Amino acid sequence: MKRRILPGFNLSLGYSLTYLGLIVLLPLAALAWKASGLGIGGLIELLRVPRTLAALKLSFGGATLAAAINVVVGLLVAWVLVRYRFPGRRLFDAAVDLPFALPTAVAGIALTALYAPNGWIGQWLAALGIKVAYTPSGVLVAMVFVGFPFVVRTLQPVLETLEHDVEEAAETLGARRWQIFLKVILPMLVPTLLTGFALALARAVGEYGSVIFIAGNIPMKSEIAPLLIVQSLEQFDYAGAAALGVAMLAFSFVLLLVITLLQRWSHRWAEVAP
């Protein structure tokens, strides 16, 4: 009789579903139940408030743009770390994980000190008429900062496993470097890029600590949705805070569902592509 390394299917499945239910599904169900106190009409009325719409637009719009930036820059950084050897590479590689280890409040204070009008970088940008801190641009900078490692760490293992034979074969057939990258390498990386995009997006949407310091929290301008939730809780409006949380959850679920469908499509396209 073949012995299983892990417990049997029924026991493993039971533990998995129980853990998933307690850690993920039960809190989300409690959030939805608390938000139900407003009713559908109250939820719609809350989402129609201009301040709420502006905060949701900034949170999701900024997170999407930050994730897109991280995909491009993260691909370049991961490529350099995998394909090249240079002095200080290990230190550079370790620095990628700093946003993971750094407390978000510390990151927010550091970014504000850099990009404030009197900061090291902000003073030079201010001379050019560019203001970053206390504007939506500051929110974008903070979201890029917290989401950057997700793209790099998602891409690195895949780049390390890519065979060089295909690239060499394309080169012997007369393909140029940019053709090899666009037509040979990039199609194989699309599913991984979408995964990194989804992770960076999810991280940026829910970010709070590093954003509130550099954002300035100006209503209708640089105020994010998580801050509105905190303000509702401070005013003991638990139903309103839960309703905002449900709205963010629904938007995030739709975005992640679209990304998952794109991943499946890219996998199928890669399989049938010549």
GUVOPA-143872 format. One record per residue (C-alpha): residue in one letter; x, y, z. Coordinates in steps of 0.001 Angstrom, whole numbers, padded with zeros to 6 digits, always signed. Layout:
aXYZ
...
***
This chain:
m+000000+000000+000000
k+001375+003389-000994
r+001789+005652+002012
r+000789+009284+001715
i+003131+011993+002903
l+000212+014183+004007
p-003052+013031+005624
g-005816+011650+003436
f-007897+013754+001080
n-010926+014110+003354
l-008886+015149+006391
s-006692+017574+004419
l-009712+019090+002683
g-011537+019471+005994
y-008632+021275+007620
s-008160+023493+004558
l-011821+024533+004335
t-012035+025118+008082
y-008933+027304+008065
l-010121+029224+004995
g-013526+029754+006560
l-012195+031017+009895
i-009411+033222+008543
v-010947+034585+005317
l-014632+033866+004782
l-015936+034460+008311
p-014435+037990+008673
l-015722+038927+005218
a-019176+037601+006102
a-019109+039633+009322
l-018160+042718+007304
a-021059+042187+004901
w-023471+041557+007778
k-022414+044770+009536
a-022806+046734+006290
s-026303+045294+005782
g-027504+047633+008525
l-027531+050431+005953
g-029451+048432+003383
i-028968+048564-000368
g-030398+052069-000568
g-028086+053354+002142
l-025072+051766+000475
i-025924+053331-002880
e-026491+056707-001216
l-023114+056419+000515
l-021361+055645-002758
r-023008+058640-004409
v-021403+061079-001979
p-018790+063085-003957
r-016195+062717-001212
t-016580+058935-001208
l-016408+058745-004991
a-013274+060890-005045
a-011587+058711-002414
l-012482+055467-004214
k-011312+056911-007524
l-007969+057910-006033
s-007478+054584-004242
f-008272+052348-007192
g-007015+054649-009934
g-003759+055305-008119
a-003307+051615-007277
t-003876+050575-010898
l-001414+053151-012218
a+001137+052241-009528
a+000836+048531-010375
a+001340+049306-014073
i+004477+051314-013287
n+005775+048522-011075
v+005258+045963-013856
v+007523+047904-016214
v+010185+048861-013670
g+009953+045538-011841
l+010565+043621-015057
l+013682+045688-015731
v+015008+045231-012174
a+014287+041492-012141
w+015995+041128-015535
v+019123+042917-014284
l+019270+040825-011100
v+018886+037534-012986
r+020869+038125-016177
y+023815+040244-014975
r+026557+039939-012374
f+028001+043146-010938
p+029545+044425-007677
g+026919+045018-005018
r+024342+042797-006716
r+023460+040924-003519
l+022999+044193-001643
f+020828+045529-004460
d+018814+042314-004403
a+018290+042556-000637
a+017219+046201-000926
v+014245+045135-003059
d+012675+043587+000044
l+012913+046746+002159
p+009253+047738+001567
f+008322+044307+002990
a+010278+044781+006212
l+009873+048519+006733
p+006885+049562+008896
t+004412+051448+006742
a+004384+054484+009029
v+008174+054713+008791
a+007952+054439+005008
g+005373+057231+004920
i+007493+059530+007066
a+010591+058803+004969
l+008773+059480+001692
t+007319+062696+003086
a+010763+063850+004221
l+012094+063208+000714
y+009283+064697-001363
a+008035+067547+000849
p+008637+071038-000597
n+011680+071377+001704
g+012785+067750+001336
w+015903+066413-000347
i+014116+065653-003608
g+011047+067832-003160
q+013005+071081-003058
w+014460+070402-006506
l+011052+069420-007881
a+009497+072524-006314
a+011987+074670-008200
l+010575+073138-011388
g+007009+073795-010280
i+006344+070139-009447
k+004693+069296-006126
v+004598+065679-004989
a+003896+065591-001261
y+000324+066375-000166
t-001017+065737-003672
p-002326+062671-005565
s+001205+062315-006946
g+002412+061617-003417
v-000219+058908-003052
l+001048+057353-006283
v+004663+057427-005058
a+003710+055640-001832
m+001700+053004-003716
v+004577+052369-006104
f+006912+051974-003134
v+004838+049335-001311
g+003959+047329-004433
f+007353+047212-006101
p+008766+044054-004398
f+005756+041947-005370
v+006473+042291-009084
v+010221+041695-008768
r+009898+038634-006538
t+007190+037169-008752
l+009275+037563-011912
q+012670+036470-010624
p+012025+032698-010333
v+010432+032609-013783
l+013308+034496-015410
e+015790+032140-013754
t+014065+029101-015290
l+013871+030486-018824
e+016066+028519-021197
h+018561+030448-023304
d+018292+027937-026148
v+015151+029561-027555
e+016788+032984-027544
e+019903+031626-029220
a+017822+029839-031844
a+015931+033048-032619
e+019211+034934-032875
t+020652+032397-035326
l+017542+032890-037473
g+018321+036590-037758
a+016038+038033-035083
r+017171+041253-033475
r+017353+041745-029720
w+014102+043672-029451
q+012346+041055-031612
i+013638+038265-029368
f+012355+040079-026309
l+008943+041035-027721
k+008165+037833-029620
v+009986+035140-027650
i+010539+036205-024040
l+007636+038568-023307
p+004832+036128-024290
m+006230+033613-021793
l+006286+036264-019075
v+002769+037655-019590
p+001024+035343-017044
t+003683+036128-014437
l+003473+039851-015170
l-000278+039718-014621
t+000264+037916-011330
g+002726+040564-010191
f+000331+043275-011332
a-002497+041715-009302
l-000356+041415-006166
a+000927+044992-006444
l-002598+046243-007109
a-004058+044441-004108
r-001276+045747-001875
a-001675+049342-003033
v-005473+049416-002786
g-005444+048580+000913
e-002369+050623+001830
y-002890+053101+004648
g+000164+053775+006813
s+002624+054912+004174
v+000019+056924+002233
i-001619+059105+004873
f+001612+060925+005731
i+002544+061931+002189
a-001030+062381+000940
g-001939+065333+003120
n-005471+063886+003357
i-007162+066815+001660
p-010867+065970+001042
m-011803+065604-002629
k-008116+065823-003585
s-005688+063512-001795
e-007926+061512+000506
i-007915+057702+000152
a-010778+055319+000868
p-009121+053524+003830
l-008836+056897+005573
l-012603+057410+005211
i-013121+054017+006838
v-010919+055003+009789
q-012737+058324+010137
s-016104+056539+010147
l-014871+054236+012906
e-013665+057213+014958
q-017173+058664+014642
f-018665+055300+015752
d-020318+054895+012362
y-019573+051182+012187
a-022198+050469+009528
g-020822+053208+007283
a-017253+051965+007742
a-018352+048418+006954
a-020255+049630+003875
l-017135+051362+002555
g-015195+048181+003238
v-017735+046119+001299
a-017540+048576-001608
m-013747+048280-001697
l-014028+044508-001418
a-016440+044353-004349
f-014285+046576-006561
s-011155+044606-005649
f-012902+041314-006392
v-013983+042509-009834
l-010465+043729-010664
l-008846+040481-009508
l-011445+038444-011408
v-010636+040320-014617
i-006914+039773-014054
t-007492+036044-013420
l-009440+035743-016674
l-006628+037535-018490
q-004125+035108-016969
r-006104+032110-018219
w-006393+033678-021652
s-002661+034377-021772
h-001873+030768-020766
r-004082+029419-023552
w-002659+031885-026051
a+000885+030849-025115
e-000012+027169-025612
v-001477+027628-029087
a+001027+030237-030261
p+003541+028867-032780
***
